[in-house]
Each structure stands twice: as C-alpha cells, then as structure tokens.
C-alpha cells in the first residue's frame, strides 16, 4: 500500500507545479537551467548495538559462565534528505510566458504593429518608427492623411 502512494504523490506534486510541463524546450525562445530540489527518502543503515553473550570460563562464582559483549549490527531505517537535480524550462531574457509559449516583450507598445522580438516592432503597412506610431510619409495615401489631419 505504501509503495503505491509515493508515485501518486509525485504525480500530483509535479502535475500542479507551475511551468513544469508547459513550455516546449525545443522552442528557440525557451531557455533552460538546472535546479536542485530536496527529496525526503527512507534509507536503511547498519545500526550498531551491544550484544551480550555467555561463554564458559574458569569463574567458579558464576558457575563457570562469563558474560561477554560484542558490537553487532542490525538493519534500521531513517528519513534522509537527498538533493536531486532537474532541468527547468523558462522563457529567455526579453520574452515572457503566455500559456505554453514564450512571447517577445516590447517595453514600448507597438501602436500600429506587433512585437516580433524583444523591443522590436513590425509595423503595419503605412506606419513606421520604433513603436509604429509615425505615419510613413513615403506612401501617398499616408501623406494625404497626415496633411489633412494636421490642418
């Protein structure tokens, strides 16, 4: 009974741990590192004890029986802590976790575009600038829009 509880407990702990199963380690935006964690285990060891035994001897007061001692060992059990290691996946610098993906992070909002890599916006047609907030003058329709909007 006890041996079937431990694997179930491990599955429950790992199943509810955030980020354990979610990120794909093959994703180019996912980085990983080794982390240590402690596990409580039951371990056996040789426990010494004083074993008393009797031998025949020349002690007439003890009916020719002498008491002797020797150290013997028996198997005992104790709880111990083991350090284990596992590879932990996390988003690389400049990315944040959204569901099971690592999404690029732009410190400025991409007003008319989308964030394609850390602090890099890809602007919609007709827009430019670092945050895609400037109308692109090279496009004829944008010139009209900018000129009419500015009057």
WONOR-V23480 format. One record per backbone hydrogen bond with DSSP energy under -0.5 kcal/mol. NH is the residue of the N-H (numbers start at 1). CO is the residue of the C=O. E is the energy in kcal/mol with one decimal. If there is no record, write none. Layout:
# WONOR-V23480
NH & CO & E
NH & CO & E
This chain:
# WONOR-V23480
4 & 1 & -0.8
5 & 1 & -0.9
6 & 2 & -1.2
7 & 3 & -0.8
8 & 4 & -1.0
9 & 5 & -2.5
10 & 6 & -2.2
11 & 7 & -2.2
12 & 8 & -2.3
13 & 9 & -2.5
14 & 10 & -2.6
15 & 11 & -2.5
16 & 12 & -1.5
17 & 14 & -0.7
20 & 17 & -1.2
24 & 100 & -0.6
25 & 23 & -0.7
27 & 24 & -1.8
30 & 27 & -1.9
31 & 29 & -0.5
31 & 90 & -3.0
33 & 88 & -2.0
35 & 86 & -2.7
37 & 84 & -2.3
39 & 82 & -2.6
41 & 39 & -0.5
41 & 80 & -3.0
43 & 41 & -0.6
43 & 78 & -3.0
45 & 76 & -2.3
47 & 45 & -0.8
47 & 74 & -3.3
48 & 46 & -0.6
49 & 72 & -2.6
51 & 49 & -0.7
51 & 70 & -3.3
52 & 50 & -0.6
53 & 68 & -2.3
55 & 66 & -2.3
57 & 64 & -2.0
60 & 58 & -1.1
62 & 59 & -0.7
63 & 60 & -1.4
64 & 59 & -2.7
65 & 59 & -0.5
65 & 62 & -1.0
66 & 55 & -3.1
68 & 53 & -3.3
70 & 51 & -1.9
72 & 49 & -2.7
72 & 70 & -0.6
74 & 47 & -2.1
76 & 45 & -2.6
78 & 43 & -2.3
80 & 41 & -3.3
82 & 39 & -3.1
82 & 80 & -0.5
84 & 37 & -3.1
84 & 82 & -0.6
86 & 35 & -2.2
88 & 33 & -3.4
88 & 86 & -0.5
90 & 31 & -3.1
92 & 29 & -2.6
95 & 92 & -1.7
96 & 103 & -2.6
98 & 101 & -2.8
101 & 98 & -1.5
103 & 96 & -3.0
103 & 101 & -0.6
105 & 94 & -2.6
106 & 104 & -0.5
107 & 105 & -0.5
111 & 109 & -1.2
111 & 131 & -2.3
112 & 131 & -0.5
112 & 132 & -0.6
113 & 110 & -1.0
114 & 122 & -2.1
116 & 114 & -0.6
116 & 120 & -2.4
117 & 120 & -1.2
119 & 105 & -1.5
120 & 117 & -2.4
122 & 114 & -3.1
123 & 121 & -0.6
124 & 112 & -3.1
127 & 124 & -2.0
128 & 134 & -3.2
132 & 129 & -0.9
134 & 128 & -2.1
136 & 126 & -3.0
137 & 135 & -0.8
139 & 136 & -1.1
143 & 139 & -1.7
144 & 140 & -1.7
145 & 141 & -2.0
146 & 142 & -2.9
147 & 143 & -3.0
148 & 144 & -3.0
149 & 145 & -2.2
150 & 146 & -1.6
151 & 147 & -0.7
151 & 148 & -0.7
